[in-house]
Amino acid sequence: MTMIVAHLMEALRSLPPDAVVLIECDGGLSRVDALDFVAAQGVGAPAEVILLPSLDE
């Protein structure tokens, strides 16, 4: 199943609000520093949210 924004928000609601969000990056974990939104790129293509890792780590 593909995770959509609604699924992600539902999952995050059950967690402590001060928890740090991490993402797999280059074989390790990195903090999520930002996100990028890409609108649908054509017929049938979904919009996308890209989680961007911190470059400070």
C-alpha positions in Angstrom: 0.0 0.0 0.0 1.2 3.5 -0.9 1.3 5.9 2.1 -0.6 9.0 1.4 -0.6 12.3 3.4 -3.8 11.3 5.3 -2.2 8.0 6.4 1.0 9.8 7.5 -0.9 12.4 9.5 -3.0 9.7 11.2 0.1 7.7 12.2 1.9 10.9 13.5 -1.1 11.9 15.6 -0.6 9.0 17.9 3.0 9.9 18.7 4.4 12.5 21.1 4.4 15.9 19.5 8.0 16.6 20.5 9.4 13.4 18.9 12.0 13.9 16.2 11.2 12.6 12.7 13.9 10.6 11.1 14.4 9.2 7.6 16.7 6.6 6.2 19.6 8.3 4.4 22.7 6.7 3.0 22.5 3.6 5.1 21.8 5.5 8.3 19.2 7.8 9.9 18.9 11.5 9.5 16.5 14.1 10.8 13.9 15.3 8.4 14.8 19.0 7.8 12.2 20.0 5.3 9.6 18.8 2.8 9.0 19.6 -0.8 5.6 19.4 -2.6 5.4 18.4 -6.2 2.1 19.0 -7.9 0.7 16.2 -10.2 2.9 16.0 -13.2 0.3 14.8 -15.7 -2.9 12.8 -16.2 -3.2 10.1 -13.6 0.0 11.2 -11.8 -0.5 11.9 -8.1 0.9 14.9 -6.3 3.9 14.0 -4.1 5.4 15.1 -0.8 9.2 14.5 -0.5 10.7 14.4 2.9 14.2 16.0 2.8 17.0 14.9 5.2 19.1 17.3 7.2 22.4 18.0 5.5 24.0 18.9 8.9 24.5 15.3 9.9 
